[in-house]
């Protein structure tokens, strides 16, 4: 040290004072370069796929999914829907495709995610609405990390999205053996049970694949409870007839995909009661039409003697 600069209270230099000192310091530094120990940012991702075979794809399904993600503090930035296209292998199948992107912060670490929903709608020959379908979800969570333990943050977000995708309420439809006849209104009996963990509301049950079906509605179905439904249906065919029992409902996040139960019902032709023979004796000659309904009427036009 050879001199010291002096400053006033106003931070202006006022002078320099020389210092004579014979003391000195010697510092020896020994170091090595270790490139493996450097803190570098690395890109990591965690993916998972899940297929829901009983979920018909639709905008209502995507809306409910976005609401459920937001309720779990997962910020959705945008939803992009691609135009639906006819399936190359089957003209009665329409392919649907959505991409949901967003970001979630775990402490100060941003983790981006992308949910790709690919679904198929199956149509019948004479219907404008899909009667069946399936949806496959691919979840990708990704981010930049500086430590290996930060990989757990990315996997944590992926697992949170996986918990939202399978709809929490889950309905189970079980038909009960019923007597069904052709060309008349009959009662198809069954039970519907909520085997999920959350309550479901505004339940509507009806049948497809037949000429006509009335709708039976229930207000609410709590978890682990079941209710019996009596569905009025009208079938024009006899024998083994394929139908689907459909149940639509809502939960706190919005409308759920329709639940469907495919089954074969046995429809019989109701036997008509026939009158084999009616013998009537008349005292006087009879002319004109006689309304007989079903069966034969034998007219014995002869004198009646006591």
C-alpha positions in Angstrom: 0.0 0.0 0.0 1.6 3.2 -1.1 -1.2 5.9 -0.7 -4.7 6.6 0.6 -7.2 8.8 -1.1 -9.3 11.2 1.0 -13.0 12.2 0.3 -15.3 14.7 1.8 -18.9 14.1 3.0 -20.1 15.2 -0.4 -18.1 12.4 -1.9 -15.5 14.6 -3.5 -11.9 13.8 -3.5 -9.9 16.2 -1.3 -6.4 14.8 -1.5 -4.0 11.9 -1.2 -1.8 10.9 1.7 1.3 8.9 1.0 2.1 5.9 3.1 5.4 4.2 3.4 5.2 0.6 4.5 7.7 -2.2 4.2 5.1 -4.9 4.9 3.8 -7.2 2.1 1.5 -10.2 1.7 2.1 -13.3 -0.4 -0.9 -15.4 -1.5 -0.5 -18.8 -3.1 -3.6 -20.3 -4.8 -3.7 -24.0 -5.9 -6.7 -25.0 -8.1 -7.8 -27.5 -10.7 -10.4 -27.3 -13.5 -13.2 -29.9 -13.0 -15.7 -29.5 -15.9 -17.9 -32.3 -14.5 -18.6 -30.2 -11.4 -19.7 -27.1 -13.4 -23.4 -26.0 -12.9 -25.0 -26.5 -16.3 -28.6 -26.2 -17.2 -30.0 -29.4 -18.7 -33.3 -30.1 -20.5 -35.3 -32.9 -18.9 -38.8 -34.3 -19.7 -41.3 -36.8 -18.3 -43.9 -38.4 -20.5 -46.8 -40.8 -20.1 -49.7 -42.0 -22.2 -53.1 -43.1 -21.1 -56.1 -44.4 -23.2 -59.7 -44.1 -22.1 -61.6 -46.6 -24.2 -65.1 -45.4 -23.1 -64.6 -41.7 -23.5 -66.1 -40.1 -26.7 -63.9 -37.1 -27.6 -65.6 -33.7 -27.8 -65.3 -30.0 -26.9 -67.1 -30.6 -23.6 -64.5 -33.1 -22.6 -61.7 -30.6 -23.3 -63.5 -27.8 -21.4 -63.9 -30.0 -18.3 -60.2 -31.0 -18.5 -59.1 -27.4 -18.6 -61.3 -26.5 -15.7 -59.9 -29.4 -13.7 -56.3 -28.4 -14.5 -57.0 -24.8 -13.4 -58.5 -26.1 -10.1 -55.3 -27.9 -9.4 -53.2 -24.6 -9.9 -52.0 -25.8 -13.3 -52.0 -22.8 -15.6 -53.3 -23.5 -19.1 -52.0 -21.0 -21.7 -53.8 -22.2 -24.9 -55.9 -24.9 -26.4 -55.5 -25.7 -30.1 -58.1 -27.9 -31.9 -57.3 -29.3 -35.3 -60.1 -29.8 -37.8 -61.7 -33.2 -37.6 -60.9 -35.6 -40.4 -62.4 -38.8 -41.7 -60.5 -41.9 -40.7 -58.7 -43.5 -43.7 -59.6 -47.0 -42.7 -63.3 -46.5 -41.8 -65.7 -43.9 -43.2 -67.8 -44.1 -40.0 -65.0 -42.9 -37.8 -64.0 -39.3 -37.4 -60.5 -38.5 -36.0 -60.3 -35.6 -33.4 -57.1 -33.9 -32.2 -56.4 -31.2 -29.5 -53.2 -29.8 -28.0 -53.3 -28.2 -24.5 -50.2 -26.3 -23.4 -49.4 -24.4 -20.2 -46.9 -23.8 -17.4 -46.7 -24.7 -13.7 -44.3 -23.1 -11.1 -42.8 -25.4 -8.5 -41.2 -22.8 -6.1 -39.1 -20.7 -8.6 -38.7 -23.5 -11.2 -41.0 -23.2 -14.3 -42.1 -26.5 -15.8 -43.9 -26.5 -19.1 -46.4 -29.2 -20.1 -48.3 -30.3 -23.1 -51.3 -32.6 -23.3 -52.1 -34.1 -26.7 -55.6 -35.6 -27.0 -56.3 -37.9 -29.9 -59.7 -39.3 -30.2 -62.0 -41.3 -32.5 -65.8 -40.8 -32.9 -67.8 -43.7 -34.2 -71.0 -43.0 -36.0 -73.9 -45.3 -37.0 -75.4 -45.2 -40.5 -78.4 -43.1 -39.7 -77.1 -40.9 -36.8 -75.5 -37.5 -36.7 -74.1 -38.0 -33.2 -71.3 -40.4 -32.3 -72.6 -43.6 -30.5 -69.1 -44.7 -29.3 -65.5 -43.6 -29.2 -62.2 -43.6 -27.4 -59.6 -41.0 -26.5 -55.8 -41.3 -26.0 -53.9 -38.7 -24.0 -50.2 -38.1 -24.1 -48.7 -36.0 -21.3 -45.3 -34.3 -21.7 -43.8 -32.3 -18.8 -40.5 -30.6 -19.5 -38.1 -28.0 -18.1 -34.5 -26.8 -17.5 -32.8 -28.1 -14.4 -29.5 -27.3 -12.7 -29.6 -30.2 -10.1 -30.6 -33.8 -10.4 -33.1 -33.5 -7.6 -35.1 -31.0 -9.8 -36.1 -33.9 -12.0 -38.7 -34.8 -9.3 -40.4 -31.4 -10.0 -41.0 -32.4 -13.6 -42.3 -35.8 -12.7 -44.5 -34.3 -10.0 -46.3 -32.1 -12.6 -46.8 -35.1 -14.9 -48.3 -37.2 -12.1 -50.7 -34.3 -11.2 -52.0 -34.1 -14.7 -52.4 -37.9 -14.8 -54.7 -37.7 -11.7 -56.9 -35.2 -13.5 -57.3 -37.0 -16.8 -59.3 -40.0 -15.7 -62.6 -38.5 -14.7 -63.0 -38.8 -10.9 -66.7 -39.8 -10.9 -67.1 -43.2 -12.7 -70.4 -44.8 -13.4 -71.1 -48.5 -13.8 -74.2 -49.6 -15.7 -75.6 -53.1 -15.0 -78.7 -54.3 -16.8 -81.3 -56.5 -15.2 -83.1 -59.2 -17.1 -86.3 -57.8 -18.4 -89.2 -59.1 -20.5 -89.2 -57.2 -23.8 -91.7 -57.6 -26.6 -91.6 -56.4 -30.2 -93.6 -53.4 -31.4 -94.7 -52.2 -28.0 -93.3 -50.1 -25.2 -91.5 -52.2 -22.7 -89.5 -51.6 -19.5 -85.8 -52.2 -19.6 -84.5 -52.4 -16.0 -81.0 -51.9 -14.6 -78.9 -50.2 -12.0 -76.3 -47.4 -12.2 -73.6 -47.1 -9.6 -71.0 -44.4 -8.9 -67.7 -46.3 -8.2 -65.7 -43.1 -8.2 -64.6 -40.7 -5.4 -66.7 -37.7 -6.2 -70.5 -37.0 -6.6 -72.1 -36.7 -10.0 -75.1 -34.6 -10.9 -77.7 -34.2 -13.7 -77.7 -37.9 -14.7 -79.7 -38.8 -17.9 -80.1 -42.4 -19.0 -81.4 -43.5 -22.4 -80.9 -46.3 -25.0 -79.6 -46.1 -28.6 -79.7 -48.6 -31.4 -83.5 -49.0 -31.3 -86.5 -47.1 -32.7 -87.2 -45.0 -29.7 -86.3 -44.6 -26.0 -87.5 -42.3 -23.3 -85.0 -40.6 -20.9 -84.9 -41.2 -17.2 -83.2 -38.5 -15.1 -81.6 -38.4 -11.6 -80.5 -35.3 -9.7 -77.4 -36.7 -7.9 -75.5 -39.9 -7.2 -72.9 -40.0 -4.4 -69.9 -42.3 -4.4 -70.5 -46.0 -3.6 -74.2 -45.6 -4.1 -76.4 -47.1 -6.8 -79.9 -46.5 -8.2 -82.3 -48.5 -10.2 -83.6 -47.2 -13.5 -86.7 -48.3 -15.5 -86.1 -47.3 -19.1 -89.1 -47.3 -21.5 -87.9 -48.6 -24.9 -89.6 -49.4 -28.2 -88.1 -52.2 -30.4 -89.2 -53.2 -33.9 -87.1 -56.3 -34.2 -87.3 -59.7 -32.4 -84.5 -62.0 -31.4 -81.1 -60.8 -30.2 -80.9 -57.0 -30.7 -77.7 -55.0 -30.0 -78.3 -51.7 -28.1 -76.3 -49.3 -25.9 -77.4 -47.8 -22.6 -76.0 -44.3 -22.4 -75.6 -42.2 -19.2 -74.7 -38.5 -19.4 -73.8 -36.5 -16.3 -71.8 -33.6 -14.8 -69.4 -33.0 -11.9 -68.0 -29.8 -10.4 -65.7 -29.2 -13.4 -68.4 -29.5 -16.1 -70.0 -32.1 -18.3 -68.4 -35.6 -18.3 -68.1 -37.8 -21.4 -71.0 -40.2 -21.8 -70.8 -43.6 -20.2 -72.0 -46.4 -22.5 -72.8 -50.1 -21.9 -73.1 -52.2 -25.0 -75.3 -55.3 -24.6 -77.6 -57.7 -26.5 -81.2 -57.8 -25.5 -83.6 -60.6 -26.2 -86.9 -59.4 -27.8 -89.9 -61.7 -28.1 -93.0 -61.6 -30.2 -96.0 -61.5 -28.0 -98.4 -64.3 -28.7 -102.0 -63.3 -29.6 -104.9 -64.9 -27.7 -107.0 -66.9 -30.3 -110.6 -68.1 -30.0 -110.8 -71.5 -31.6 -114.5 -71.9 -32.1 -117.8 -70.2 -31.2 -121.1 -72.0 -31.9 -124.2 -69.8 -31.9 -127.8 -70.9 -32.4 -130.3 -68.5 -34.0 -134.1 -68.8 -34.0 -134.4 -66.7 -37.1 -132.4 -66.4 -40.3 -129.4 -64.1 -39.8 -128.0 -61.7 -42.5 -125.3 -59.1 -42.4 -121.8 -58.8 -41.1 -120.7 -60.3 -37.8 -117.7 -58.7 -36.0 -115.8 -61.6 -34.6 -112.3 -60.1 -33.6 -109.9 -63.1 -33.5 -110.9 -66.7 -34.2 -113.7 -68.3 -36.2 -117.4 -68.1 -35.8 -119.6 -71.0 -36.9 -123.2 -70.0 -37.6 -125.8 -72.7 -37.2 -128.9 -71.3 -38.9 -131.5 -73.9 -38.0 -134.8 -74.0 -36.2 -134.6 -74.3 -32.5 -137.2 -76.7 -31.1 -138.0 -77.1 -27.5 
